[in-house]
Amino acid sequence: MTTKVILGTNNGFAAKNWPEPGKWARLIAQDLGLRSVQFSFDLLDPVLPEPGRSSICKEIVKACDEFGLNLHSTFTGLIIYSQNHLAHPDPILRSQAFVWFQAALEVTTKLGARACGGHIGAMSATDYADPGRRAFIRESLVEYVRKLAGIAASLGQDYFIWELMPHPREIPHTPEEAIDLLEEVNDSTPVPVVLCFDLGHCNSFEFTQPGDPHRWLEKLLPWVKLVHLQQTDGQADHHWPFTPEYNRLGIINPERMVEIVKSSPFPEVPLFLELGHAFDASDEEIINDHRCSVDLWMKYL
């Protein structure tokens, strides 16, 4: 069996520029020619009070229906990535992060998406330096994610997503750590906890040399339910587009990546563009970079 590979995009690029559901839905469907979208919580804070939250969710669903988009999953965005979240050293703030994720799971169901997840948490420098605290925070994360997987199951979702991250204080951080973590967390969950693999997360300041994203993906394939696409030189988490300029600097080979994903044990694996731009980038630059990236990847699908 050959895995079906689908190209889509995370819609975090629309934050601030095209926050209206009808605008980003039209752009993704008509300008980029895509049908699959991953919703970024940079576009809707899930703890927004009712009835506003449900009203906006209905607007999003309506826009996706109008433009023929499949809203596949929901994901933490830049706002949550800038926080310690479920690995915060303060238990009060860890509890608040859990409330945030509960709300995110609720929104996921309101949007008709299959799964939710993303960046789970970042340890503080102090906690990471203390072996006892590091072990405690890791254990806490496992328990939090098991609870979230239980909530996901009760809401009718298919799985919960944990993203492999580029910093040692953001677990999982390496293929070995990811495999150990997912084997542990999945020993008692009603729905699977799966991995999101980002092509630019194979680098870190403590590595003697960066990991090869192609080889990491091969090793992690049994756990990877979705992939985030970015061009990278392997030295940093750039979130570069797949334009001629950055393809000359980058190490990602789209053709090889698609062939690797086709051997996945899952019947379908979506590839979501997750490109990053400066806040002062022009609208034209953002759209053109996405168009160019879509055109390149579509050659191999």
Buried (B, 14 or more C-beta within 10 A) or exposed (E): EEBBBBBBBBBBBBBEBBEEBBEBBBBBBEEBEBBBBBBBBBBBBBBBEEEEBEEBBBBBBEBBEEBEBBBBBBBBBEEBBEBBBBBBBEEEBBEBBBEBBBBBBBBBBBBBBBBBBBBBBBBBEEBBEBEEBBEEBBEBBBEBBBBBBBBBBEBEBBBBBBBBBBBBBBBBBBBEBBBEBBEBBBEEBEBBBBBBBBBBBBBBEEBEEBBEBBEBBBBBBEBBBBBBBBBBBBEBBBBBBBBEEBBEEBBBBBEBBBEBBBEBEBEEBBBBBBBBBEEEEEEEEBBBBBBBBBEBBEEBE
